[in-house]
Amino acid sequence: MRAQLRILVVTSGLSDEERANRARAAYNSCFAPRYELEVSAPQSVLFLAHDVDERARVLRDEVVEGTNIQVEGSEAVTEYVDAMRRISVAMRADLGVSDSN
């Protein structure tokens, strides 16, 4: 999703409405994986998944508003990436995979 949003902000010629529709579509493409987590992941992962979802919505909304998330130091991007790292660690721990590999 993040890659799709980054591409959107640098795509010229899009109307505000088209950019918003594409940003929403990028976010909506995450529904199936979120549902899969809801039915299979432990609570510790679900808690972090909700945080990732919230960060993704903030990122989506910034793109809808026309914010260039490519700008270095974008707080929304940093928070999204950090949330993704946290859930990755939790998912690996749930699977019994060591982070030292």
N, CA, C and O atoms as a DFTB+ gen file, in Angstrom:
404 C
 N C O
     1  1       0.809      -1.180       0.000
     2  2       0.000       0.000       0.000
     3  2       0.867       1.265       0.000
     4  3       0.591       2.218      -0.729
     5  1       1.904       1.260       0.817
     6  2       2.754       2.452       0.897
     7  2       3.359       2.782      -0.455
     8  3       3.425       3.950      -0.838
     9  1       3.800       1.769      -1.179
    10  2       4.386       2.002      -2.503
    11  2       3.349       2.602      -3.451
    12  3       3.658       3.511      -4.221
    13  1       2.126       2.093      -3.392
    14  2       1.072       2.630      -4.249
    15  2       0.801       4.101      -3.921
    16  3       0.599       4.914      -4.823
    17  1       0.799       4.431      -2.648
    18  2       0.555       5.814      -2.262
    19  2       1.698       6.726      -2.682
    20  3       1.471       7.862      -3.096
    21  1       2.933       6.226      -2.576
    22  2       4.087       7.037      -2.994
    23  2       4.039       7.320      -4.492
    24  3       4.381       8.416      -4.937
    25  1       3.615       6.330      -5.259
    26  2       3.491       6.528      -6.704
    27  2       2.413       7.563      -7.006
    28  3       2.579       8.398      -7.895
    29  1       1.321       7.507      -6.272
    30  2       0.229       8.461      -6.486
    31  2       0.668       9.906      -6.308
    32  3       0.270      10.774      -7.085
    33  1       1.477      10.171      -5.302
    34  2       1.832      11.569      -5.035
    35  2       2.749      12.151      -6.102
    36  3       2.851      13.372      -6.222
    37  1       3.412      11.311      -6.873
    38  2       4.286      11.833      -7.926
    39  2       3.680      11.693      -9.322
    40  3       4.284      12.108     -10.311
    41  1       2.486      11.108      -9.395
    42  2       1.807      10.962     -10.680
    43  2       1.141      12.277     -11.026
    44  3       0.255      12.748     -10.313
    45  1       1.573      12.860     -12.121
    46  2       0.992      14.145     -12.514
    47  2      -0.270      13.918     -13.348
    48  3      -0.469      12.848     -13.922
    49  1      -1.089      14.917     -13.399
    50  2      -2.280      14.881     -14.224
    51  2      -3.499      14.256     -13.565
    52  3      -4.553      14.153     -14.194
    53  1      -3.378      13.836     -12.308
    54  2      -4.533      13.272     -11.622
    55  2      -5.352      14.394     -10.994
    56  3      -4.811      15.325     -10.397
    57  1      -6.654      14.284     -11.143
    58  2      -7.515      15.235     -10.436
    59  2      -7.507      14.872      -8.956
    60  3      -7.104      13.772      -8.579
    61  1      -7.948      15.794      -8.134
    62  2      -8.037      15.507      -6.697
    63  2      -8.926      14.290      -6.456
    64  3      -8.627      13.453      -5.604
    65  1     -10.018      14.197      -7.210
    66  2     -10.946      13.085      -7.045
    67  2     -10.308      11.755      -7.444
    68  3     -10.483      10.750      -6.754
    69  1      -9.572      11.746      -8.548
    70  2      -8.914      10.511      -8.988
    71  2      -7.827      10.083      -8.004
    72  3      -7.703       8.900      -7.686
    73  1      -7.039      11.052      -7.523
    74  2      -6.014      10.730      -6.527
    75  2      -6.658      10.138      -5.277
    76  3      -6.165       9.153      -4.727
    77  1      -7.758      10.738      -4.829
    78  2      -8.460      10.247      -3.644
    79  2      -9.013       8.845      -3.882
    80  3      -8.898       7.980      -3.013
    81  1      -9.605       8.613      -5.038
    82  2     -10.153       7.286      -5.344
    83  2      -9.056       6.227      -5.374
    84  3      -9.244       5.120      -4.869
    85  1      -7.933       6.560      -5.953
    86  2      -6.824       5.597      -6.021
    87  2      -6.206       5.348      -4.639
    88  3      -5.812       4.224      -4.329
    89  1      -6.123       6.386      -3.820
    90  2      -5.594       6.219      -2.456
    91  2      -6.525       5.329      -1.646
    92  3      -6.072       4.459      -0.902
    93  1      -7.811       5.547      -1.793
    94  2      -8.776       4.700      -1.073
    95  2      -8.710       3.252      -1.571
    96  3      -8.818       2.316      -0.779
    97  1      -8.533       3.071      -2.873
    98  2      -8.429       1.718      -3.434
    99  2      -7.187       1.009      -2.903
   100  3      -7.230      -0.186      -2.612
   101  1      -6.078       1.742      -2.775
   102  2      -4.850       1.146      -2.236
   103  2      -5.082       0.680      -0.803
   104  3      -4.664      -0.413      -0.422
   105  1      -5.742       1.506      -0.024
   106  2      -6.049       1.135       1.365
   107  2      -7.021      -0.047       1.403
   108  3      -6.839      -0.980       2.185
   109  1      -8.040      -0.002       0.567
   110  2      -9.048      -1.066       0.554
   111  2      -8.465      -2.419       0.144
   112  3      -9.012      -3.461       0.503
   113  1      -7.367      -2.410      -0.600
   114  2      -6.748      -3.672      -1.014
   115  2      -6.175      -4.434       0.181
   116  3      -5.805      -5.601       0.057
   117  1      -6.105      -3.784       1.316
   118  2      -5.588      -4.423       2.531
   119  2      -6.674      -5.126       3.331
   120  3      -6.370      -5.754       4.345
   121  1      -7.930      -5.041       2.906
   122  2      -9.017      -5.645       3.683
   123  2      -8.858      -7.151       3.843
   124  3      -9.024      -7.667       4.948
   125  1      -8.544      -7.864       2.777
   126  2      -8.429      -9.331       2.863
   127  2      -7.330      -9.756       3.837
   128  3      -7.575     -10.602       4.697
   129  1      -6.119      -9.186       3.724
   130  2      -5.095      -9.574       4.705
   131  2      -5.480      -9.231       6.142
   132  3      -5.165      -9.982       7.065
   133  1      -6.163      -8.096       6.334
   134  2      -6.599      -7.739       7.690
   135  2      -7.599      -8.768       8.214
   136  3      -7.539      -9.153       9.382
   137  1      -8.507      -9.207       7.365
   138  2      -9.485     -10.214       7.783
   139  2      -8.780     -11.522       8.147
   140  3      -9.121     -12.159       9.144
   141  1      -7.801     -11.918       7.337
   142  2      -7.056     -13.146       7.624
   143  2      -6.376     -13.071       8.988
   144  3      -6.354     -14.057       9.725
   145  1      -5.829     -11.919       9.321
   146  2      -5.231     -11.751      10.647
   147  2      -6.288     -11.858      11.739
   148  3      -6.048     -12.469      12.780
   149  1      -7.439     -11.275      11.511
   150  2      -8.506     -11.302      12.516
   151  2      -8.900     -12.723      12.883
   152  3      -9.231     -12.997      14.037
   153  1      -8.866     -13.635      11.907
   154  2      -9.326     -14.997      12.191
   155  2      -8.198     -15.947      12.578
   156  3      -8.463     -17.058      13.036
   157  1      -6.936     -15.526      12.402
   158  2      -5.861     -16.483      12.667
   159  2      -4.764     -16.015      13.616
   160  3      -4.009     -16.839      14.133
   161  1      -4.664     -14.740      13.851
   162  2      -3.545     -14.234      14.653
   163  2      -3.908     -14.155      16.139
   164  3      -5.071     -13.967      16.497
   165  1      -2.893     -14.303      16.997
   166  2      -3.138     -14.137      18.434
   167  2      -3.381     -12.660      18.769
   168  3      -3.079     -11.769      17.975
   169  1      -3.921     -12.432      19.936
   170  2      -4.271     -11.076      20.364
   171  2      -3.078     -10.118      20.322
   172  3      -3.236      -8.941      19.998
   173  1      -1.898     -10.620      20.646
   174  2      -0.714      -9.739      20.642
   175  2      -0.425      -9.184      19.252
   176  3       0.032      -8.050      19.116
   177  1      -0.689      -9.978      18.228
   178  2      -0.494      -9.519      16.851
   179  2      -1.662      -8.637      16.424
   180  3      -1.462      -7.632      15.742
   181  1      -2.874      -9.003      16.818
   182  2      -4.050      -8.204      16.450
   183  2      -3.965      -6.788      16.990
   184  3      -4.344      -5.835      16.309
   185  1      -3.471      -6.649      18.210
   186  2      -3.308      -5.315      18.794
   187  2      -2.422      -4.454      17.896
   188  3      -2.741      -3.296      17.627
   189  1      -1.317      -5.021      17.437
   190  2      -0.400      -4.292      16.563
   191  2      -0.996      -4.095      15.173
   192  3      -0.718      -3.088      14.521
   193  1      -1.810      -5.042      14.713
   194  2      -2.457      -4.908      13.403
   195  2      -3.408      -3.718      13.387
   196  3      -3.516      -3.012      12.384
   197  1      -4.084      -3.505      14.486
   198  2      -4.976      -2.341      14.575
   199  2      -4.175      -1.044      14.521
   200  3      -4.624      -0.062      13.929
   201  1      -2.998      -1.034      15.131
   202  2      -2.131       0.142      15.057
   203  2      -1.662       0.379      13.620
   204  3      -1.652       1.516      13.149
   205  1      -1.272      -0.698      12.924
   206  2      -0.858      -0.572      11.523
   207  2      -2.012      -0.010      10.694
   208  3      -1.811       0.873       9.860
   209  1      -3.210      -0.521      10.927
   210  2      -4.377      -0.055      10.181
   211  2      -4.618       1.430      10.411
   212  3      -4.903       2.171       9.471
   213  1      -4.506       1.859      11.654
   214  2      -4.689       3.277      11.965
   215  2      -3.635       4.126      11.253
   216  3      -3.957       5.169      10.684
   217  1      -2.393       3.687      11.283
   218  2      -1.312       4.427      10.600
   219  2      -1.533       4.447       9.097
   220  3      -1.246       5.449       8.442
   221  1      -2.041       3.350       8.543
   222  2      -2.326       3.281       7.102
   223  2      -3.430       4.259       6.724
   224  3      -3.360       4.906       5.679
   225  1      -4.442       4.367       7.565
   226  2      -5.529       5.320       7.287
   227  2      -5.013       6.754       7.309
   228  3      -5.399       7.570       6.471
   229  1      -4.142       7.060       8.267
   230  2      -3.564       8.409       8.333
   231  2      -2.772       8.697       7.060
   232  3      -2.880       9.778       6.480
   233  1      -1.983       7.726       6.637
   234  2      -1.187       7.882       5.417
   235  2      -2.102       8.082       4.210
   236  3      -1.880       8.974       3.391
   237  1      -3.140       7.234       4.112
   238  2      -4.109       7.365       3.016
   239  2      -4.730       8.758       3.022
   240  3      -4.823       9.400       1.975
   241  1      -5.154       9.230       4.194
   242  2      -5.812      10.524       4.290
   243  2      -4.882      11.661       3.895
   244  3      -5.323      12.646       3.302
   245  1      -3.603      11.535       4.218
   246  2      -2.650      12.568       3.810
   247  2      -2.540      12.637       2.285
   248  3      -2.481      13.724       1.711
   249  1      -2.514      11.480       1.641
   250  2      -2.456      11.466       0.176
   251  2      -3.743      12.036      -0.406
   252  3      -3.696      12.801      -1.370
   253  1      -4.886      11.680       0.158
   254  2      -6.166      12.213      -0.298
   255  2      -6.161      13.735      -0.202
   256  3      -6.694      14.419      -1.076
   257  1      -5.556      14.262       0.862
   258  2      -5.496      15.717       1.056
   259  2      -4.456      16.395       0.167
   260  3      -4.384      17.623       0.122
   261  1      -3.654      15.602      -0.540
   262  2      -2.667      16.168      -1.447
   263  2      -1.283      16.326      -0.854
   264  3      -0.422      16.958      -1.467
   265  1      -1.047      15.769       0.317
   266  2       0.259      15.852       0.959
   267  2       1.260      14.987       0.207
   268  3       0.953      13.854      -0.163
   269  1       2.444      15.514      -0.018
   270  2       3.505      14.744      -0.667
   271  2       4.227      13.932       0.403
   272  3       5.068      14.457       1.134
   273  1       3.892      12.651       0.486
   274  2       4.505      11.796       1.506
   275  2       5.920      11.376       1.133
   276  3       6.584      10.674       1.895
   277  1       6.375      11.799      -0.027
   278  2       7.752      11.526      -0.443
   279  2       8.736      12.429       0.284
   280  3       9.931      12.139       0.345
   281  1       8.225      13.524       0.835
   282  2       9.077      14.492       1.507
   283  2       9.799      13.810       2.659
   284  3       9.187      13.129       3.483
   285  1      11.087      14.004       2.699
   286  2      11.900      13.402       3.762
   287  2      11.381      13.839       5.125
   288  3      11.092      15.014       5.353
   289  1      11.272      12.884       6.008
   290  2      10.848      13.193       7.357
   291  2       9.348      13.212       7.563
   292  3       8.871      13.701       8.587
   293  1       8.588      12.681       6.596
   294  2       7.142      12.630       6.755
   295  2       6.804      11.804       7.985
   296  3       7.102      10.611       8.041
   297  1       6.191      12.430       8.954
   298  2       5.867      11.766      10.220
   299  2       4.919      10.583      10.002
   300  3       5.070       9.545      10.645
   301  1       3.955      10.732       9.112
   302  2       2.998       9.646       8.862
   303  2       3.690       8.424       8.274
   304  3       3.369       7.293       8.639
   305  1       4.632       8.643       7.373
   306  2       5.368       7.519       6.778
   307  2       6.214       6.837       7.847
   308  3       6.221       5.610       7.950
   309  1       6.916       7.622       8.630
   310  2       7.760       7.068       9.692
   311  2       6.933       6.238      10.674
   312  3       7.337       5.138      11.051
   313  1       5.797       6.753      11.083
   314  2       4.948       6.037      12.026
   315  2       4.403       4.745      11.410
   316  3       4.296       3.728      12.094
   317  1       4.061       4.786      10.120
   318  2       3.574       3.586       9.432
   319  2       4.670       2.526       9.346
   320  3       4.433       1.354       9.639
   321  1       5.862       2.940       8.946
   322  2       6.986       2.001       8.830
   323  2       7.322       1.406      10.196
   324  3       7.568       0.205      10.305
   325  1       7.334       2.229      11.223
   326  2       7.606       1.730      12.578
   327  2       6.549       0.718      13.019
   328  3       6.882      -0.306      13.615
   329  1       5.286       0.997      12.731
   330  2       4.211       0.068      13.090
   331  2       4.357      -1.243      12.320
   332  3       4.113      -2.316      12.872
   333  1       4.751      -1.163      11.058
   334  2       4.961      -2.374      10.266
   335  2       6.117      -3.199      10.839
   336  3       6.049      -4.428      10.863
   337  1       7.173      -2.529      11.299
   338  2       8.296      -3.250      11.914
   339  2       7.852      -3.977      13.185
   340  3       8.213      -5.131      13.415
   341  1       7.067      -3.283      13.997
   342  2       6.604      -3.893      15.250
   343  2       5.734      -5.122      14.982
   344  3       5.881      -6.140      15.659
   345  1       4.842      -5.040      14.014
   346  2       3.983      -6.190      13.750
   347  2       4.777      -7.323      13.116
   348  3       4.480      -8.494      13.352
   349  1       5.763      -6.995      12.331
   350  2       6.616      -8.030      11.735
   351  2       7.345      -8.815      12.814
   352  3       7.413     -10.043      12.759
   353  1       7.884      -8.110      13.786
   354  2       8.579      -8.766      14.899
   355  2       7.606      -9.658      15.671
   356  3       7.943     -10.787      16.025
   357  1       6.405      -9.153      15.929
   358  2       5.414      -9.931      16.676
   359  2       4.973     -11.169      15.897
   360  3       4.790     -12.238      16.481
   361  1       4.806     -11.032      14.606
   362  2       4.394     -12.167      13.786
   363  2       5.497     -13.225      13.730
   364  3       5.226     -14.424      13.797
   365  1       6.731     -12.767      13.607
   366  2       7.848     -13.713      13.592
   367  2       7.958     -14.429      14.939
   368  3       8.232     -15.628      14.982
   369  1       7.749     -13.711      16.017
   370  2       7.798     -14.336      17.346
   371  2       6.685     -15.367      17.487
   372  3       6.897     -16.445      18.042
   373  1       5.499     -15.034      16.983
   374  2       4.384     -15.971      17.050
   375  2       4.683     -17.246      16.257
   376  3       4.236     -18.332      16.625
   377  1       5.429     -17.108      15.187
   378  2       5.788     -18.263      14.371
   379  2       7.022     -18.993      14.918
   380  3       7.393     -20.056      14.421
   381  1       7.649     -18.414      15.938
   382  2       8.832     -19.030      16.518
   383  2      10.093     -18.807      15.707
   384  3      11.049     -19.577      15.801
   385  1      10.087     -17.737      14.903
   386  2      11.249     -17.424      14.071
   387  2      12.104     -16.388      14.781
   388  3      11.603     -15.358      15.234
   389  1      13.376     -16.663      14.874
   390  2      14.304     -15.768      15.539
   391  2      14.637     -14.580      14.654
   392  3      14.778     -14.725      13.440
   393  1      14.764     -13.410      15.256
   394  2      15.172     -12.206      14.497
   395  2      16.666     -12.191      14.219
   396  3      17.144     -11.318      13.494
   397  1      17.408     -13.125      14.772
   398  2      18.868     -13.128      14.576
   399  2      19.272     -13.774      13.267
   400  3      20.458     -13.812      12.940
   401  1      18.295     -14.294      12.494
   402  2      18.632     -14.934      11.202
   403  2      18.959     -13.918      10.165
   404  3      19.264     -14.274       9.026
